[in-house]
Amino acid sequence: MQLSPIARLVLRLCTYVVLVIIYLPLALIFVLSFNSARSIAWPPVGFSTRWWAGFLDVESAREALLSSTRLAFVAMVIAIALGSMLSFALQRHEFYGKNAISFLAVLPIALPGIVTGVALRNTFVRFGWDLGFLSVVAGHATFCIVVAHNNVIARLRRIAPNLREASADLGATPQQTFRLVTWPLIRSAVAAGGILAFALSFDEVVVTTFTAGAGVQTLPQWILNNFSRPNVLPYVTVMATLVLVVSLPIAWLAQRLGDSNPE
């Protein structure tokens, strides 16, 4: 469809406006992390790196960062394993109720986090499961599995069935076909799904609030709880900027892996 010059101009301006709305607040928080004052008022009073130099000395922030990293890693491993198996089951096999299971598999990502959090907390309490690290992992896995599943099944749908048939005709076993044909074609999608699952788990706060016990505090929770404390506020901006800086290459890598064509 050929657009008129005015339509192209309008679309270009709308794109720029959307990008400014999304990324201007992120740029501001990055600048404020180097503010010499303890407030986050604009404009910054001066330039200083003392908050960056001392943020790891805040024990609660350091523990929250480590806790988020551990939770995200475990959730990522679970998501890759269960999400990939679910993708193979739905793509390679026909069985009764397949469409219903396919719908239920992706439903958790569409549900509001507060609904998932309340449901999981009530379930854990009813069955006597203490709220802690494992309950948070279970909560994060509910939506991280969906991310990994969507990436893997999308790649499986792009693989021509005749590749497996040709491998079988040449005498390869199903295990050899998976190792030599299927796995090289889906490994980038598996990696992309795992990376996205890690990032999604790392910055999740709603489900974590309902499923975490008294001894678990993630980095997003720490940022939320300390945002109104003037003495800790500069470190909050540093931690928020740190999450932003780490998330950018993760998102870029996940996009590159997800967009790569199977060879």
N, C-alpha and C positions, 0 to 999 in steps of 0.2 A: 504494500500500500504506500503510495506516494503522498507525503505530507506537505502541506503548504509551508512556506517560510515562517509565517506567523505561528503555525502550530508547532513547528520545530523549536521556535524561540520560546514559546510557552512551556513546552515540555522540558527544555533545557533549564529555564528559570525555576520550574517546580523541582527539578532534580537538585539544583543548587540549594534551594530553600530547605529541602528535606535533609540534605547532608549537613547543612549548618545547624539545624535543629538537633540532629543526632550527635554531632561531633564537637560542637562548641562547648557544651558542658564538660565533656571529657578533656578538652584542651584547657579549660579553666581550672579543673581540679589538678591537672598536671602542673600548671604554673603556680597554683597556691601551695603545692607541696614544697616549694622552695621559698616560701614567704618567711621572712625573718621574725614576724610577729606570730603570736599564738592564735590570733583570730583568722577567720577566713573571709574577712571583708575585702571588697574590691575597691581600688587597686591594691596590690601587695605593698607593704611598707618598704621592703627591701629584699635583697637576694641573700639566701643563706642555705647551706647544706647540713646544718646541725641536726635537723630532724631526721634526715636520711642517715646521718652518721650514728644516731642513737636509737633508731626505732627497734633494733633487735635487742636492745637492753631492756625494753619493756617486756617483762616475763609473760604477761598475759597475751600480748600480741604474738610473741614467738610461739607459745604453745598453741594458740589458735591457728597460726599458719601451718604448723606441723600436723595438727589435727585435720585440717581441711585437706592437706596433701595426702595423708594416709587414707582418709575416707574416699577421696576421689580416685585414688589408685585402685583400691579394692572394688569400688563400684565399677570402674572401667574394666577390670578383669572379668567380673561377673557379667557385665553387659556384652563384652566380646564373646564370651563362651555361650551364654544362653541366647543372645540375639542372633548369633551365627547359626546355631542349631535350629532355632525357630525359622530362620530364613530358608534353610535347606528343606525343612519339613514342609513348609508351605509352597515352595517353588518346585520341588522335585517329586512330590507325591500327591495323589488324589485320594481323598477320604471324605467320609460323611461329616458335615459341619465345618468344612474348610473355610468357607466364606465368613462364618460366624467367628471362628477362631482368629482369622485374619483381622477382622474388625476389632475384636477384643484385645488383640496384641498391640494395636496402635492407640487404643482409647486412653491409656494413662497419660500420654503426652498432651491430650486435648482437655483433660479434666483440670479444673482450677487446683492449684497447689494446696489451698486450704482444705478442700474437700478430701484430697488424698491424705493430707496430714491428720485430719480429724479421724478418718476411717482407720488409718493405721494405728494411731494412738489408742483408740477404743479397742481394737483387736488385740494389741499387745497387752493392754491392761487386763482385758477379760481373760486371756489365757495365761496370765501371770508371767509374761516376758518382761524382765527388767529393762527399762529404757536406758540406753547407753550407746556404745559404739556400734554394736551389731544391729540395733533397731534403726539407727540412722542409715547404715549401709543398706538395709532392706528397703527403707523408704526411698533412697536415691536410686536403687536398682530398678524400681518400678518404672521410672521414666528413662533411665539411661539405656535400658535394654531396648526400648523403642528406637532410640537414635541409632544404635548399632544395627538393629534389625533393618531399619529403613535403608541404610547404606548398603548392606550386604545383599538384600533381596533386589534392590535396584540394579546392582551389578550382575547378579545371577540372571536376571531377565534379559540382559544384553548379551549373554553368552549364547552362541548358536548351539542348539542341541546336537548338530551333526559332529561337533568336536568330540563329544563323549562317545558318540556312536562310532566314529572313526577310530578312536582309541581302543574301544572294545573289539572292533574288527581286527585290529592289529595284535590282539591277544593280551592287552593290558587288563589287570585286575581292577576292581573298583578303587582299591587303595592306591594303586599306581596311577590311575586316571586322576584321582583327586590330587595327588602329590605333583604330578608332572603337567597336568592340563588345567584343572580347576583352580588350584591354589595360586599359581602365578597370576591368574586373571582376576582373582578377588582380593588378593592380599592388600592392595592399596585401599580398597573400599573398607576392609576390616580395620586397617590402621586409621583411616579417616573417621570411622564410627567410634573407635576407641578414643581418639583424641577429642572428639566432640562430647563423648560421654564424660571424659575427665573434666573438661571445661564446664559442662553443665552441672556436674556434681560439686565442683570446687566452689562455685558462686551461688549455690542454692541456699535459700534462707527460710522459706515458708514451711516446707515439709520438715526441715531440720528442727525448726522451733517446736514442732509438735512431737517429734520422735526422739529428740535428744534428752538424755537425763541430766541430772545436776552436774555430773562430772565431764560433760562434753560441751565444748564451745568451739564452733568453727570460726573462720576468719570473717565471713559476712555477718555472723551474729556479733562478733567482737566489734566490728565497725558500727553496726546499728546500736549496740548498747552504749558505746562510748562517744557517739556523735554529739551528745549534749554536755559532755564533760570538758570544760575549758582546758584543763591541764593535759589532757590526752588528745585533744582535737588535732593538733599538728601531726601527730603520729597516725591519726585516722586518715588524713589526706595522703600521707606517705603510703600507707598500706593500700588505699584505694588506687593510687597511681601505680603501685607495684603490681597489683592484680591486672590493671589495664595493660601495662607494658608486657606482662607475661602472656596475656590473652591474645594480643595482636598476632604474634608469630604462630600461636597455636591455631587461631582461626584461619590464617593464611595457609598454613600447611594442610589443615583439614580440607580446605577448599581445593587446593591443588591435587591432593590425593583423590578426593571424591570426583573431580572432573577428568582425571586421567582416563584415557580410553583403554580398554582391555586389548592387549596385543595378541 
